[in-house]
Amino acid sequence: MHILAEFVTSAADASGLPRDGLPEVALVGRSNVGKSTLINGLVRQRIARTSAEPGKTRLANFYRVRRGTAPPMYLVDLPGYGYARRASGTEERGAAAQAFARLTEAYFSRGQTMGTDHRTPAKALGVILLVDSRHPGLDSDVDAWTWLKSSGWPCRVVGTKADKLSRAEYVKHARQLESLFDGPVPLVSAATGEGLEDLWKTIASLPRPTAA
């Protein structure tokens, strides 16, 4: 299926977030879980910058994507939680953590208020929580899932880096993730393409935007 994709903008705070009303699917997860790599795999081209060093994504990056005849949407690469720990000093870590908190709060708060201004169409906001399938049950991932469920956002969980699991680990970790997150957790690999078509189906299952 033909996919058109382009980088649109990066936002450091609320003022830089798009206001055009396109539906969005945000990818969230720990630093180095593979969000940028997964976006490249989904759109079959290198539009998102990747790095082996955790914490390189410190902005909200918006990619406009149109798959086949489907309406356009944004895939949003949010900063990985935990990146602030990479800062060298206590003061720098605190500033980084505060910047991350402000950006994510601005992003999710904007989603809740979309449609209150007649100039901005209402839209649905879906969230894909990415977890490293090699490390099921990390406290930060479970905490993120608990928060997302309590927030009311439409959310799905997906396990990344499935190609790095042995056959036995694949089965074991899939069961552990299913138990932790109260349902099936698809395992995907941007390196091999495994599960990416199913991930598109997962994205399509998220609520669509409503009219203003």
C-alpha positions as CSV (number, residue, x, y, z in Angstrom):
1,M,0.0,0.0,0.0
2,H,1.3,3.4,-1.0
3,I,2.3,5.7,1.9
4,L,3.0,9.4,1.7
5,A,4.9,10.8,4.7
6,E,6.6,14.0,5.6
7,F,8.1,15.7,8.6
8,V,6.0,18.8,9.5
9,T,7.3,20.4,12.7
10,S,9.0,20.0,16.0
11,A,7.5,21.6,19.1
12,A,9.3,22.5,22.3
13,D,6.2,23.9,24.0
14,A,2.5,24.5,23.5
15,S,3.1,27.4,21.1
16,G,4.7,25.1,18.6
17,L,2.0,22.4,18.5
18,P,0.0,22.1,15.3
19,R,-3.6,23.5,15.3
20,D,-4.9,22.2,12.0
21,G,-7.2,19.5,13.5
22,L,-5.7,16.5,11.9
23,P,-6.2,13.3,13.9
24,E,-3.0,12.3,15.8
25,V,-1.5,9.1,17.1
26,A,1.2,9.7,19.7
27,L,4.0,7.3,20.3
28,V,5.1,7.3,23.9
29,G,7.6,5.1,25.8
30,R,11.0,5.0,27.5
31,S,14.1,6.5,26.0
32,N,15.6,4.3,23.3
33,V,12.5,2.1,23.1
34,G,12.6,2.7,19.3
35,K,9.9,5.3,18.6
36,S,11.7,7.1,15.8
37,T,12.9,3.8,14.3
38,L,9.4,2.4,14.3
39,I,8.0,5.5,12.6
40,N,10.5,5.0,9.8
41,G,9.5,1.3,9.6
42,L,5.8,2.2,9.4
43,V,6.2,4.7,6.6
44,R,8.9,2.8,4.8
45,Q,11.3,5.7,4.6
46,R,13.8,7.5,6.8
47,I,12.0,10.6,8.0
48,A,12.6,10.4,11.7
49,R,16.1,10.8,13.0
50,T,17.4,8.0,15.1
51,S,20.2,7.6,17.6
52,A,21.8,4.8,19.7
53,E,22.1,7.3,22.5
54,P,18.9,7.5,24.7
55,G,17.3,10.8,25.1
56,K,18.0,12.4,21.7
57,T,14.4,13.1,21.0
58,R,13.6,16.1,23.3
59,L,10.9,17.7,21.2
60,A,7.5,16.6,20.0
61,N,8.0,15.7,16.3
62,F,5.0,15.7,14.0
63,Y,4.9,13.5,10.8
64,R,2.0,13.9,8.4
65,V,1.1,10.5,7.0
66,R,-1.4,9.3,4.4
67,R,-1.7,5.6,3.8
68,G,-3.5,4.5,0.7
69,T,-6.8,6.3,0.4
70,A,-7.2,6.9,4.2
71,P,-7.4,10.5,5.4
72,P,-4.1,12.1,6.5
73,M,-3.1,12.0,10.1
74,Y,-0.1,12.8,12.3
75,L,2.2,10.3,13.9
76,V,3.7,12.1,16.8
77,D,7.1,11.1,18.3
78,L,7.1,12.4,21.9
79,P,10.3,12.5,24.1
80,G,11.0,9.3,25.9
81,Y,10.4,9.3,29.6
82,G,13.5,8.9,31.6
83,Y,15.8,10.9,29.3
84,A,16.3,13.5,31.9
85,R,18.5,11.1,33.8
86,R,21.1,11.4,31.0
87,A,21.8,15.0,32.1
88,S,25.1,15.3,34.0
89,G,24.3,17.4,37.0
90,T,21.4,17.6,39.5
91,E,20.4,21.1,38.3
92,E,20.5,20.0,34.6
93,R,18.5,16.8,35.3
94,G,15.9,18.9,37.1
95,A,15.6,21.4,34.3
96,A,15.4,18.6,31.7
97,A,12.7,16.8,33.7
98,Q,10.7,20.0,34.1
99,A,10.9,20.7,30.3
100,F,9.7,17.2,29.6
101,A,6.8,17.5,32.0
102,R,5.7,20.9,30.5
103,L,5.9,19.6,26.9
104,T,3.9,16.4,27.6
105,E,1.4,18.3,29.7
106,A,0.9,20.8,27.0
107,Y,0.4,18.1,24.4
108,F,-2.1,16.0,26.3
109,S,-4.0,19.1,27.7
110,R,-4.3,20.4,24.2
111,G,-5.9,17.2,23.1
112,Q,-8.5,17.4,25.8
113,T,-9.5,21.0,24.9
114,M,-9.6,20.6,21.1
115,G,-13.0,21.7,19.9
116,T,-13.6,24.3,22.6
117,D,-12.5,27.0,20.1
118,H,-14.7,27.2,17.0
119,R,-11.6,27.8,14.9
120,T,-10.1,24.4,15.8
121,P,-11.9,21.2,14.8
122,A,-12.4,18.6,17.5
123,K,-10.3,15.5,17.0
124,A,-9.6,12.2,18.6
125,L,-6.2,11.6,20.2
126,G,-4.9,8.0,20.3
127,V,-1.8,6.8,22.1
128,I,0.5,3.9,21.4
129,L,2.5,3.0,24.4
130,L,5.7,1.3,23.2
131,V,7.5,-1.1,25.6
132,D,10.8,-3.0,25.0
133,S,9.7,-6.6,24.5
134,R,13.0,-7.7,26.0
135,H,12.2,-6.1,29.3
136,P,8.6,-6.7,30.3
137,G,7.3,-5.3,33.5
138,L,9.5,-2.2,34.0
139,D,8.1,0.1,36.6
140,S,8.2,3.1,34.3
141,D,6.2,1.3,31.7
142,V,3.6,0.1,34.1
143,D,3.3,3.6,35.6
144,A,2.8,5.1,32.2
145,W,0.1,2.6,31.4
146,T,-1.7,3.3,34.7
147,W,-1.6,7.0,34.0
148,L,-2.9,6.6,30.4
149,K,-5.8,4.4,31.5
150,S,-6.8,6.9,34.2
151,S,-6.5,9.8,31.8
152,G,-9.2,8.3,29.5
153,W,-7.1,8.5,26.3
154,P,-7.7,5.7,23.7
155,C,-4.5,3.7,24.2
156,R,-2.9,0.5,23.0
157,V,0.4,-1.2,24.1
158,V,2.9,-2.5,21.6
159,G,6.2,-4.4,22.2
160,T,9.2,-3.3,20.2
161,K,12.5,-5.0,19.1
162,A,10.8,-8.5,18.7
163,D,13.7,-9.5,16.4
164,K,16.0,-9.5,19.4
165,L,14.1,-12.3,21.2
166,S,14.7,-16.0,20.9
167,R,11.7,-18.2,20.1
168,A,11.3,-19.2,23.8
169,E,11.7,-15.5,25.0
170,Y,9.1,-14.4,22.4
171,V,6.4,-16.7,23.8
172,K,7.3,-16.1,27.4
173,H,7.5,-12.3,27.1
174,A,4.3,-12.1,25.0
175,R,2.4,-13.8,27.8
176,Q,4.0,-11.6,30.5
177,L,3.1,-8.4,28.6
178,E,-0.5,-9.7,28.0
179,S,-0.9,-10.3,31.8
180,L,0.7,-6.9,32.7
181,F,-1.3,-4.8,30.3
182,D,-4.7,-6.6,30.5
183,G,-4.8,-7.9,26.9
184,P,-2.9,-8.9,23.8
185,V,0.3,-6.9,23.2
186,P,1.5,-7.2,19.6
187,L,5.2,-7.6,19.2
188,V,6.8,-5.8,16.3
189,S,10.2,-5.2,14.7
190,A,11.1,-2.2,12.7
191,A,14.3,-4.1,11.6
192,T,12.5,-7.0,10.0
193,G,9.0,-5.5,9.4
194,E,7.4,-8.1,11.7
195,G,4.0,-7.0,13.0
196,L,4.0,-3.6,11.2
197,E,0.9,-4.4,9.2
198,D,-0.9,-5.4,12.4
199,L,0.3,-2.2,14.0
200,W,-1.4,-0.2,11.2
201,K,-4.6,-2.1,12.0
202,T,-4.2,-1.2,15.6
203,I,-3.8,2.4,14.7
204,A,-6.9,2.2,12.5
205,S,-8.9,0.8,15.4
206,L,-8.4,4.0,17.5
207,P,-11.3,6.4,17.6
208,R,-11.6,8.8,14.6
209,P,-12.1,12.5,15.0
210,T,-15.6,14.0,15.4
211,A,-16.9,17.1,13.7
212,A,-16.6,20.5,15.4
